[in-house]
Amino acid sequence: MAAAFRIIVFQHIACEHPGIFREFMAADGIRWDPVELDEGEPIPDLAPYDAMISMGGPMDVWQETEFPWLAHEKEAIHEAVRVRKLPFLGVCLGHQLLAEALGGAVGPAATPEVGMLDVELTAGANEHPLMKELPPKFKTLQWHGAEVKTLPDDATVLMHSPLCQVQSFALDENSLGIQFHVETVPQTIDEWNAVPEYEAALSQTFGAGGAAELKRNAQIYEDKLSSTAAILYRNWANMLLKA
């Protein structure tokens, strides 16, 4: 991977950063510039960037009145993907923003997903370049109460779960959305549980002591999560070479 690549990363809360992806980008010599939108940092000119990443956050895509920068982020995502044809990776909220920015729709999930849960590749998804070398089913960290309801017209669903039909989708071969998390690091659960919205979802699912239970479960699958993250990152980062 060439050292000249530069990625803009939209963050919506400080604790939801690229996680283990930071290690992968550092190993590839990639510069990544975080923009903390929830703290009022402006979106810069996209011209210097080779790719875009949008991470998770406690807000919902439809809360533009409370968080006016969401509208600007959707515009930037549209510009990056449709106009500039940049490789894009969206995680959780970023996955949902990708769908909305390109003509899809997001709404409350019928049943929120919280915990270490399975996702499964759709039929034929293993033939897609972004899904190379992934197992047909694997564990992920789920922590969301909204989901993609309608996809952009040219999107392809790549993964699903029993409770969420759009766990991952792609636009062509270089824009990927994933509803779940694999980018976690050892301190992730503690940091996210300190966010009131996340703590409430966790307590509703697991009751008192939910963070400790989830942390134990995450530790069991820590190596597998990291391995999956590495595969997904590599498949996506390879698109930089083709962009």
C-alpha positions as CSV (number, residue, x, y, z in Angstrom):
1,M,0.0,0.0,0.0
2,A,1.4,3.4,-1.0
3,A,2.2,5.9,1.7
4,A,0.6,8.8,-0.1
5,F,-3.0,7.9,0.6
6,R,-5.1,10.2,2.8
7,I,-8.5,9.4,4.4
8,I,-11.0,11.7,6.0
9,V,-12.8,10.1,9.0
10,F,-16.1,11.5,10.3
11,Q,-16.5,11.0,14.0
12,H,-19.8,11.7,15.9
13,I,-18.5,11.1,19.4
14,A,-14.9,10.9,20.6
15,C,-15.1,7.3,21.8
16,E,-16.3,6.0,18.4
17,H,-13.1,6.3,16.5
18,P,-11.7,3.8,13.9
19,G,-10.4,1.5,16.7
20,I,-8.2,-1.3,15.4
21,F,-8.5,0.1,11.9
22,R,-6.0,2.8,13.1
23,E,-3.4,0.1,13.4
24,F,-4.0,-1.2,9.9
25,M,-3.9,2.3,8.4
26,A,-0.6,3.1,10.3
27,A,0.9,-0.2,8.9
28,D,-0.1,0.9,5.4
29,G,1.4,4.4,5.9
30,I,-2.0,6.0,5.4
31,R,-2.7,9.4,6.9
32,W,-6.2,9.7,8.4
33,D,-7.7,13.0,9.4
34,P,-10.5,12.9,12.0
35,V,-13.3,15.4,11.9
36,E,-15.2,15.5,15.2
37,L,-18.6,16.7,13.8
38,D,-20.4,16.7,17.2
39,E,-17.8,19.2,18.5
40,G,-18.5,21.6,15.7
41,E,-15.4,20.8,13.5
42,P,-16.2,21.9,9.9
43,I,-16.0,19.5,7.0
44,P,-13.0,20.5,4.9
45,D,-12.6,20.5,1.1
46,L,-12.7,16.8,0.0
47,A,-10.3,17.4,-2.9
48,P,-7.1,16.3,-1.0
49,Y,-8.6,13.0,0.1
50,D,-8.5,9.5,-1.4
51,A,-11.2,7.9,0.7
52,M,-13.8,8.6,3.4
53,I,-14.8,6.7,6.6
54,S,-17.8,7.5,8.7
55,M,-18.0,6.0,12.2
56,G,-20.8,5.3,14.7
57,G,-22.5,7.6,17.1
58,P,-25.4,7.9,19.6
59,M,-27.6,10.1,17.4
60,D,-30.0,9.0,14.6
61,V,-29.8,10.0,11.0
62,W,-33.1,11.8,11.1
63,Q,-32.2,14.1,14.0
64,E,-31.1,17.0,11.8
65,T,-32.9,19.5,14.0
66,E,-30.9,18.5,17.1
67,F,-27.7,17.9,15.1
68,P,-27.7,20.2,12.0
69,W,-24.3,18.9,10.9
70,L,-25.9,15.6,9.9
71,A,-27.3,17.3,6.8
72,H,-23.8,18.5,5.9
73,E,-22.4,15.1,6.5
74,K,-24.9,13.5,4.1
75,E,-24.0,16.1,1.5
76,A,-20.3,15.3,1.9
77,I,-21.0,11.6,1.7
78,H,-23.0,12.1,-1.5
79,E,-20.2,14.2,-3.0
80,A,-17.5,11.7,-2.0
81,V,-19.3,8.6,-3.3
82,R,-21.4,9.9,-6.3
83,V,-19.3,12.8,-7.5
84,R,-15.7,12.0,-6.6
85,K,-16.1,8.2,-6.7
86,L,-14.0,7.8,-3.5
87,P,-13.8,4.5,-1.6
88,F,-16.2,4.8,1.4
89,L,-16.6,2.8,4.6
90,G,-19.5,3.4,6.9
91,V,-19.8,1.7,10.3
92,C,-23.1,1.6,12.2
93,L,-24.3,5.2,12.0
94,G,-22.0,5.7,9.1
95,H,-23.6,2.7,7.3
96,Q,-27.0,4.3,7.8
97,L,-25.8,7.7,6.7
98,L,-24.5,6.2,3.5
99,A,-27.9,4.7,2.7
100,E,-29.7,8.0,3.4
101,A,-27.2,10.1,1.5
102,L,-27.7,8.1,-1.6
103,G,-31.5,7.8,-1.6
104,G,-32.3,5.1,0.9
105,A,-34.2,5.4,4.2
106,V,-33.4,4.5,7.8
107,G,-35.9,4.0,10.7
108,P,-36.2,2.5,14.2
109,A,-35.5,-1.2,14.3
110,A,-38.4,-3.5,15.2
111,T,-36.0,-5.1,17.7
112,P,-32.7,-3.4,18.6
113,E,-29.6,-5.6,18.5
114,V,-27.2,-5.4,21.4
115,G,-24.5,-8.0,22.2
116,M,-22.2,-10.4,20.4
117,L,-24.4,-11.6,17.6
118,D,-24.0,-13.5,14.3
119,V,-24.2,-11.9,10.9
120,E,-24.3,-14.1,7.7
121,L,-23.3,-13.5,4.1
122,T,-26.2,-13.4,1.6
123,A,-26.3,-15.8,-1.2
124,G,-23.5,-15.1,-3.7
125,A,-21.9,-12.4,-1.5
126,N,-18.6,-14.3,-1.2
127,E,-18.1,-13.5,-4.8
128,H,-18.0,-9.8,-4.1
129,P,-14.5,-8.3,-3.8
130,L,-15.4,-6.7,-0.4
131,M,-16.3,-10.0,1.0
132,K,-13.3,-12.1,0.0
133,E,-12.1,-14.6,2.6
134,L,-14.9,-13.9,5.0
135,P,-16.6,-17.0,6.6
136,P,-20.3,-17.4,5.7
137,K,-21.3,-16.6,9.3
138,F,-19.4,-14.8,12.1
139,K,-19.8,-13.0,15.4
140,T,-19.9,-9.2,15.6
141,L,-20.6,-6.6,18.2
142,Q,-24.0,-5.1,17.7
143,W,-25.2,-2.0,19.5
144,H,-28.0,-0.3,17.5
145,G,-31.6,0.6,17.6
146,A,-32.1,1.9,14.0
147,E,-31.6,0.1,10.7
148,V,-31.6,0.6,7.0
149,K,-35.2,0.2,5.8
150,T,-34.7,1.0,2.1
151,L,-31.5,0.8,0.1
152,P,-30.3,3.1,-2.7
153,D,-31.4,1.7,-6.0
154,D,-27.9,0.5,-7.0
155,A,-27.0,-1.1,-3.7
156,T,-26.3,-4.8,-3.1
157,V,-27.0,-6.4,0.3
158,L,-24.0,-8.5,1.4
159,M,-24.9,-9.6,4.9
160,H,-28.0,-10.0,7.1
161,S,-29.0,-11.3,10.5
162,P,-32.3,-12.7,11.9
163,L,-33.3,-9.3,13.2
164,C,-31.8,-7.0,10.6
165,Q,-32.0,-7.7,6.8
166,V,-29.3,-5.1,5.9
167,Q,-26.3,-5.8,8.0
168,S,-24.0,-4.7,5.1
169,F,-24.4,-3.4,1.7
170,A,-22.1,-2.2,-1.1
171,L,-22.3,0.3,-4.0
172,D,-20.1,-1.1,-6.8
173,E,-16.9,-2.4,-5.4
174,N,-15.5,0.5,-3.3
175,S,-18.3,1.8,-1.0
176,L,-19.2,-0.4,1.9
177,G,-21.6,0.0,4.8
178,I,-21.6,-2.3,7.9
179,Q,-24.2,-2.1,10.6
180,F,-22.1,-4.0,13.1
181,H,-18.7,-3.4,14.8
182,V,-15.5,-5.4,14.4
183,E,-13.1,-2.5,15.0
184,T,-13.2,-2.8,18.8
185,V,-10.2,-2.6,21.1
186,P,-10.0,-3.8,24.7
187,Q,-11.3,-0.5,26.2
188,T,-14.3,-0.2,23.7
189,I,-17.1,-1.6,25.9
190,D,-16.1,0.5,28.9
191,E,-15.9,3.7,26.8
192,W,-19.2,3.1,25.1
193,N,-21.0,2.1,28.2
194,A,-20.2,5.6,29.6
195,V,-22.4,7.1,26.9
196,P,-26.0,7.4,28.4
197,E,-27.8,6.3,25.2
198,Y,-25.6,3.2,24.9
199,E,-25.8,2.4,28.6
200,A,-29.6,2.5,28.4
201,A,-29.7,0.1,25.4
202,L,-27.3,-2.2,27.2
203,S,-29.2,-2.2,30.5
204,Q,-32.5,-2.9,28.6
205,T,-31.0,-5.9,27.0
206,F,-28.8,-7.4,29.8
207,G,-30.1,-5.7,32.9
208,A,-27.8,-4.5,35.7
209,G,-24.2,-5.5,35.1
210,G,-24.8,-5.7,31.4
211,A,-21.5,-4.0,30.6
212,A,-19.5,-6.7,32.5
213,E,-21.4,-9.5,30.7
214,L,-20.9,-8.0,27.3
215,K,-17.3,-7.3,28.0
216,R,-16.7,-11.0,28.9
217,N,-18.5,-12.1,25.8
218,A,-16.4,-9.6,23.6
219,Q,-13.2,-10.9,25.2
220,I,-14.1,-14.4,24.2
221,Y,-14.3,-13.3,20.5
222,E,-11.6,-10.6,20.6
223,D,-9.2,-12.5,18.3
224,K,-11.9,-13.4,15.9
225,L,-13.2,-9.8,15.8
226,S,-9.7,-8.5,15.1
227,S,-9.3,-11.1,12.3
228,T,-12.6,-10.2,10.7
229,A,-11.7,-6.5,11.0
230,A,-8.4,-7.2,9.2
231,I,-10.1,-9.0,6.3
232,L,-12.8,-6.3,5.9
233,Y,-10.2,-3.6,6.1
234,R,-7.9,-5.2,3.6
235,N,-10.7,-5.9,1.1
236,W,-11.8,-2.3,1.3
237,A,-8.3,-0.7,1.4
238,N,-7.4,-2.7,-1.8
239,M,-10.0,-0.6,-3.6
240,L,-7.8,2.5,-2.9
241,L,-5.3,1.0,-5.4
242,K,-8.0,0.8,-8.0
243,A,-9.7,4.1,-7.4
